[in-house]
């Protein structure tokens, strides 16, 4: 296990108010993956993600809340409303847990619904906020992280704890959430303040 927050996957110049669009799993998902979260919590090299902060990233927007004006925030929220109104709810069939050198998560195949959704959201972000800062690449597969590595550790004990756990959990994609996200590398957490929510049809 390595520290996620010291890896190339985390390169935020500021730790607070990073603009993101997430899908947020429901309570049924959190209950299904709780055995995984419990195993992670017992391992000192990985910070478990508590249910309120579990998420599937649609896109990070390379701007911070204090850098953009209210009009731009409102335009992007309106764009998300239009995208959501044109998108039917769908489900992501998550499999796992997957243990890797930076954490633990569950993941799903990228179906056409997910690809269409994140492409529309990313296009809207470029249209509203501009292309001066390129959007980070989209995640290779939709996923929910359940633990972030916070120290150099032998992952063997965690691997053994997870070996008998299977989590065929479902993420219901029923809304887009525009958020101001905060990272705490010492605690190994991402938390957020909501900006707006946009139910899918």
ZIVENDA-V425322 format. One record per helix or strand of 2 or more residues. SS is the DSSP state (2 for helix, 1 for strand). FROM is the first residue (numbers start at 1). TO is the last residue. If there is no record, write none. Layout:
{{SS/FROM/TO} {SS/FROM/TO}}
This chain:
{{2/4/6} {1/18/23} {2/27/41} {1/46/48} {2/51/53} {1/56/64} {2/65/67} {2/70/85} {1/90/93} {1/95/100} {1/103/107} {2/112/129} {1/143/149} {2/156/162} {1/170/173} {1/175/184} {1/189/199}}
